[in-house]
Amino acid sequence: MEDRTNRLSRRRALGALGAGGAALAALPAMAQSTAVEPRSTVSEPRRRFDADAPPNVYFWDPDMVAADDRFWGLMQPNAPIQRLWTGALWAEGPAWNSVGKFLVWSDIPNNRQLRWLDEDGHVSTFRAPSGNSNGNTFDFQGRQLSCEHLNRRVVRYELDGSATVIASDFEGQRFNSPNDVVAHPDGSYWFTDPPYGGQLYEGAPDAAGGPSNPDGLFDPTLGQPPGIGDFVREMETATYRVGPEGTVTRVASEADAPDPNGLCFSPDYRTLYVASTGRGPGDQGPGGEGNIFAFDVGDDNTLSNGRVFTDCVVDGVKCGPDGLRCDVQGNLWASSNAGRNVGYSGVTVWAPDGTLLGRIRLPEICGNVCFGGPKRNRLFMAASQSLYSVYTGTQGAAPA
């Protein structure tokens, strides 16, 4: 049905334009245990993404796949999906700086942040070491926020070049490994705290006896600066809010959204979306099932009415969510990790009522997304080893 829907959608869009009308979002270990034979997974002939690849987009990019005709109104007909750079080990946390016109993202295992310049596409190391940072964002004052796996904290880089620790513990217990963070207009920051940084590849395991190092076989001090190696996982996975005055509040428990990962607000800040991914190192709790939860945000900053927004199953394939962003129309753009089901990794786009609108197929698992560019109409996708982008027909709902 997907191929037929896709063809019909494109035919309608082409007809509308021809008549003068305007046709006119998991963790690497979460590969599926059983592969399926996916339908229409790659373009034919299979495209190349390298800099010397021949042109392959003559109208709609062949790796934009519609499930609903509304999808075409969100995309730009003559805009190709572009690979901007490759060379990371695991790319995550893209964030757009509107003043500097550059994108920052994390290369977690390489313990660095990278920067892509809009002016000429130049990529350079932005910050190293980065504390094995994962999620990044810029707040409403233009300050960068980063979630550090290694140091198990959230930090803010001030405009004068100094750094401030925003949150490192809750009720006297150290965080597991903060993953993603978003800013609220009231000056607060909201972030998730799963355990994915408690491993050798993306941070450091617990000290001997901790959940991710129960037998003490790992030495978490190897290759690390002084002071690293004493942390032990103490808390359940959860979602938090840091108020403007610095008070940390747990807004969603492990029972509400286990193993929380990416998160974002709806454009009116009345709904919080949280991606619940799979079990992490040393997990003793239930573990996420690859769903996206939605919560109502009250005037007192409490969450209520938690529900599964989508199970992220497309054509019978689990498109495990990670990073999330909303556009100005309230549609949710979610990165997709479909494991070995080639052609279902990339980005899924969901209407505010949970209806799947369409997909953007990438040749790599996508870890996180953000809107950027001077007009905030360009979707950046941090996908495994590479950075991709595509211009859209909409705009991101919030800074970074």
C-alpha positions in Angstrom: 0.0 0.0 0.0 2.9 2.4 0.7 4.1 2.4 -2.9 0.6 3.0 -4.3 0.0 5.8 -1.7 3.3 7.4 -2.5 2.6 7.3 -6.3 -0.9 8.7 -5.9 0.4 11.4 -3.5 3.0 12.5 -6.0 0.6 12.4 -8.9 -1.9 14.7 -7.1 0.9 17.1 -6.1 2.3 17.2 -9.7 -1.2 17.7 -11.0 -1.8 20.6 -8.7 1.4 22.3 -9.6 0.8 21.8 -13.3 -2.6 23.4 -13.0 -1.0 26.4 -11.3 -2.0 25.5 -7.7 0.4 25.2 -4.8 1.0 21.7 -3.4 2.0 22.9 -0.8 8.5 15.2 12.2 17.3 4.0 20.4 20.2 3.4 21.0 22.4 1.6 18.5 21.8 -1.7 20.3 18.1 -1.6 19.6 18.3 -3.6 16.3 15.3 -5.7 15.8 15.7 -9.4 16.7 13.8 -10.5 13.5 14.2 -8.8 10.2 11.3 -8.3 7.8 11.3 -7.9 4.1 10.5 -4.2 3.8 8.5 -2.8 0.9 9.9 0.1 -1.1 12.8 0.6 1.1 15.3 2.3 -1.2 15.1 4.4 -4.3 15.7 2.7 -7.7 18.3 2.9 -8.9 19.8 3.1 -5.4 21.1 6.6 -4.9 24.5 7.8 -3.9 25.1 10.4 -1.2 28.7 11.2 -1.8 29.8 14.7 -3.0 30.4 13.4 -6.6 27.1 11.6 -6.9 25.1 12.4 -10.1 21.9 14.3 -9.8 19.0 12.1 -8.7 16.2 14.5 -7.7 14.2 16.1 -10.4 11.1 16.9 -8.4 10.2 15.1 -5.2 13.2 13.4 -3.6 12.7 9.7 -4.0 13.4 9.1 -0.3 10.5 11.1 0.9 7.7 8.6 1.5 4.2 9.8 2.1 1.6 7.9 4.2 -0.8 10.9 4.1 -1.1 13.6 1.5 -0.6 16.2 4.1 3.0 15.2 4.2 3.7 16.9 0.8 2.6 20.2 2.3 5.4 19.9 4.8 8.1 19.1 2.3 9.8 21.2 -0.4 9.2 19.6 -3.9 12.5 20.5 -5.5 14.8 20.0 -2.4 17.1 17.0 -2.2 18.2 15.2 0.9 21.9 16.0 1.3 24.7 14.4 3.2 26.6 17.3 4.5 29.5 15.5 6.3 30.5 12.0 7.4 33.2 10.8 9.8 31.6 10.5 13.2 31.3 7.3 15.3 27.8 8.1 16.6 26.3 11.5 15.7 23.8 13.0 18.1 22.3 16.1 19.5 22.1 18.7 16.6 21.4 22.2 17.6 21.2 25.4 15.5 22.8 28.7 16.5 20.7 31.4 14.8 23.2 34.3 15.4 26.3 32.4 14.3 24.5 30.5 11.6 26.1 27.2 12.5 25.0 23.8 13.6 26.6 22.1 16.6 26.3 18.3 17.2 27.9 15.6 19.3 30.1 12.8 18.2 29.7 10.9 21.5 32.3 8.1 21.3 35.0 10.6 20.0 34.2 12.8 23.0 33.8 15.9 20.9 31.3 18.4 19.5 31.4 19.4 15.9 30.3 22.6 14.1 29.0 23.0 10.5 29.1 26.5 9.1 26.2 27.6 6.9 28.4 29.9 5.0 30.5 27.3 3.2 29.7 23.9 4.8 33.0 23.9 6.6 33.1 21.4 9.5 35.5 21.7 12.4 35.9 20.5 16.0 33.9 22.8 18.2 34.6 21.4 21.7 36.9 18.6 22.8 36.7 17.0 25.2 33.0 17.3 25.5 32.2 15.1 28.4 30.9 12.6 25.9 28.0 15.0 25.3 24.8 13.8 23.8 21.9 16.2 23.4 22.5 19.9 22.8 20.2 22.9 22.4 20.3 26.7 22.6 18.0 28.5 25.0 16.0 31.7 24.5 19.1 33.8 25.4 21.3 32.0 22.8 23.3 30.0 25.4 24.3 26.4 24.6 23.1 23.6 26.8 24.7 20.2 26.7 24.0 16.8 28.3 27.2 15.1 29.4 27.2 11.3 29.6 30.7 11.1 31.2 30.1 13.7 33.9 26.4 12.8 34.4 25.2 16.4 34.3 23.7 19.2 32.2 25.9 22.2 31.6 25.3 25.7 30.1 27.9 27.6 28.1 27.6 31.2 29.0 27.9 34.1 26.5 31.2 35.2 28.2 32.8 31.8 27.5 32.4 30.4 31.0 30.4 27.2 31.8 27.8 26.6 34.5 26.6 23.3 35.8 22.8 23.4 35.6 22.1 20.0 37.2 24.2 17.1 38.4 22.1 15.4 41.0 18.6 15.1 42.4 17.9 14.8 46.2 21.6 14.1 46.7 21.9 11.3 44.1 24.0 11.7 40.9 22.1 11.5 37.6 22.5 8.4 35.4 23.6 10.1 32.1 21.4 13.1 31.0 20.5 12.6 27.4 18.5 15.4 25.8 17.4 18.9 27.0 14.9 21.6 25.8 14.3 25.1 27.0 11.0 26.6 28.1 10.1 30.3 27.7 9.7 30.6 31.5 13.4 30.1 31.8 13.3 26.5 32.9 15.1 23.6 31.2 13.6 20.1 30.9 15.8 17.0 30.3 15.8 13.2 30.3 18.0 10.9 32.3 18.3 7.4 30.9 21.4 5.2 31.6 23.0 5.0 28.1 26.2 6.8 29.1 27.1 4.1 31.6 29.2 2.2 29.1 32.7 2.3 27.7 31.8 3.5 24.2 29.8 6.6 25.1 30.9 7.5 28.6 32.1 5.4 31.5 30.6 2.4 33.3 29.8 2.5 37.0 32.4 2.0 39.6 32.9 -1.6 40.7 29.6 -3.0 42.0 27.4 -0.6 40.2 24.6 -1.8 37.9 26.6 -1.5 34.7 29.7 -3.0 36.3 28.4 -5.4 38.9 31.4 -7.7 39.0 34.0 -4.9 38.8 35.5 -6.2 35.6 35.7 -2.8 34.0 38.0 -0.1 35.1 36.1 3.2 34.5 39.2 5.3 35.1 41.1 4.1 32.0 41.6 6.9 29.5 39.7 9.4 31.7 40.7 12.6 33.4 41.1 12.6 37.2 37.8 12.3 39.1 36.1 10.0 36.7 35.4 6.5 37.8 33.7 6.9 41.2 30.1 7.3 39.9 27.6 4.6 40.6 24.1 4.6 39.2 21.7 5.4 42.0 18.4 6.3 40.5 15.6 5.1 38.2 15.3 6.6 34.8 13.2 9.8 34.7 12.5 13.2 33.2 13.3 16.4 35.1 12.7 20.2 35.1 15.3 22.7 36.3 13.5 25.9 37.3 14.9 29.4 36.6 16.0 29.5 40.3 17.9 26.2 39.9 15.4 23.9 41.7 15.4 20.4 40.1 12.0 18.6 40.0 11.2 15.1 38.7 8.3 15.6 36.4 8.0 12.1 35.0 9.1 8.9 36.7 10.3 5.6 35.3 6.7 4.3 35.6 5.5 7.2 33.5 8.1 7.0 30.7 10.8 4.4 31.2 14.2 5.0 29.7 13.3 8.5 28.4 15.4 9.8 25.6 14.5 12.7 23.2 11.9 15.2 24.2 10.3 18.4 22.9 7.3 20.7 23.6 4.4 21.4 21.3 4.4 24.9 19.9 2.1 26.2 22.6 4.1 24.4 25.4 1.0 22.6 26.6 2.2 19.2 25.6 5.5 17.5 26.3 6.6 14.6 24.1 9.1 12.0 25.4 10.7 9.2 23.4 10.9 6.0 25.5 13.6 3.8 24.1 15.0 0.4 25.1 16.8 -0.9 28.1 20.2 0.6 28.8 23.4 -0.7 30.5 22.6 -1.9 34.1 18.9 -1.3 33.7 16.9 -2.9 36.5 13.6 -1.2 35.6 11.0 -2.0 33.0 12.9 -0.5 30.0 11.2 1.4 27.2 9.4 -0.2 24.3 10.3 2.3 21.6 7.1 4.4 22.0 6.6 8.1 22.2 4.6 9.4 25.1 2.6 12.6 25.4 1.9 14.5 28.6 -0.3 17.6 29.3 1.7 20.4 30.8 -0.1 22.2 33.6 0.2 25.8 34.6 2.1 24.6 37.7 4.6 22.8 35.4 3.3 19.4 36.5 2.6 16.6 33.9 -0.7 14.7 33.6 -2.7 12.6 31.3 0.3 10.5 30.2 -0.5 8.4 27.1 1.2 6.6 24.3 1.3 9.1 21.4 2.5 6.5 18.9 4.1 3.1 19.0 6.3 4.1 16.0 5.4 0.9 14.0 5.3 1.5 10.3 4.4 -1.3 7.9 5.0 -3.7 10.8 8.5 -2.3 11.4 9.4 -0.8 14.7 11.0 2.6 13.9 12.5 3.2 17.3 12.4 6.9 18.3 15.2 9.0 19.7 15.4 12.7 19.1 12.2 14.8 18.7 11.2 18.2 17.3 7.9 19.9 16.5 7.1 22.2 13.6 5.0 25.4 13.9 1.9 23.4 12.9 2.3 21.0 15.8 3.6 18.0 13.8 6.1 15.8 15.5 9.4 14.9 13.7 11.1 11.9 15.2 14.4 10.2 14.4 14.0 6.6 13.5 16.2 3.6 14.4 14.8 0.5 12.6 17.8 -1.6 13.1 18.5 -3.9 10.2 15.2 -3.1 8.5 17.0 -1.0 5.8 14.8 1.8 4.5 12.9 2.5 7.7 15.6 4.3 9.5 15.6 8.1 9.1 12.8 10.4 10.3 9.1 9.8 10.8 6.6 12.6 10.8 3.4 12.5 12.9 0.3 14.8 13.0 -0.7 16.2 16.3 -3.4 13.4 16.6 -0.7 10.7 16.2 -1.4 10.0 12.5 1.7 9.0 10.5 2.2 11.6 7.7 5.3 10.3 6.1 9.0 9.4 6.4 12.4 10.5 5.3 14.6 7.6 4.4 18.3 7.7 5.2 20.9 5.1 4.6 21.9 5.2 8.3 20.1 5.0 11.6 19.1 8.5 12.7 19.8 9.5 16.3 18.4 13.1 16.5 17.0 16.0 14.5 16.6 19.7 14.7 15.3 22.6 12.6 17.7 25.3 11.6 19.0 27.5 8.8 18.4 31.2 8.7 14.6 30.7 8.1 14.4 27.6 10.4 13.0 25.6 7.5 15.9 23.2 7.2 15.8 19.8 8.9 19.2 18.6 10.2 19.5 14.9 10.9 22.4 13.4 12.9 22.5 9.9 11.7 25.1 7.3 12.9 28.3 8.5 11.2 26.9 11.4 9.2 25.1 14.7 9.1 22.2 15.1 6.6 19.8 17.9 5.9 16.7 18.7 3.8 14.8 21.9 3.2 11.2 21.6 4.2 7.9 23.5 3.6 7.5 24.4 7.3 9.5 25.8 10.2 10.7 24.5 13.5 8.6 25.6 16.5 11.3 26.6 18.8 14.9 27.7 18.9 17.4 24.9 18.2 
